[in-house]
Amino acid sequence: MPIFAMLCRKKSPECRRIYPSKWDTDKREGALAKILVVDDQQGVRILLQMVFQEEGYKVRVAANGKEALNEVLCWHPHVVLMDLRTPLMDGLEALPRIKREAPETSVMVMSAYVEEDDVQELMRLGASDIICKPFDLDELKERVKALLPSWEKGKRAL
């Protein structure tokens, strides 16, 4: 286990539980995929949380990259929907840290300010997908579904 994850678990009350394998426990019958929504705009966080919870997923939210990294280390989401521009730690800084700590987690970057150079850099840093704001919710749901583990794809209709 990376040292940062061990330190996080000692300090964060949510991380005090000892988690079994990140993926194996979720393969049981009836398990739900976990989605983390990271955006500095509360309205976007609430909207996406409601949309994905209605689809039957477990959803948590974070307001910045620092909170997102803690959630990734503690909760082990399958997919992270991350705004590129957030305070404290933006997507460009958080993305490689998330991929280093949890390489099996898919990260979709959301941004209104994506240039061609940004796309190439984000993919190099480990982004699984990039979607421009404003986005169509049906398209977002389909793209998230494509990022889910294969065991989950057959259980949820997006």
Secondary structure, 3 states (H helix, E strand, C coil): CCHHHHHHHHHCHHHCCCCCCCCHHHHCCCCCCEEEEECCCHHHHHHHHHHHHHCCCEEEEECCHHHHHHHHHHHCCCEEEEECCCCCCCHHHHHHHHHHHCCCCEEEEEECCCCHHHHHHHHHHCCCEEEECCCCHHHHHHHHHHHCCHHHHCCCCC
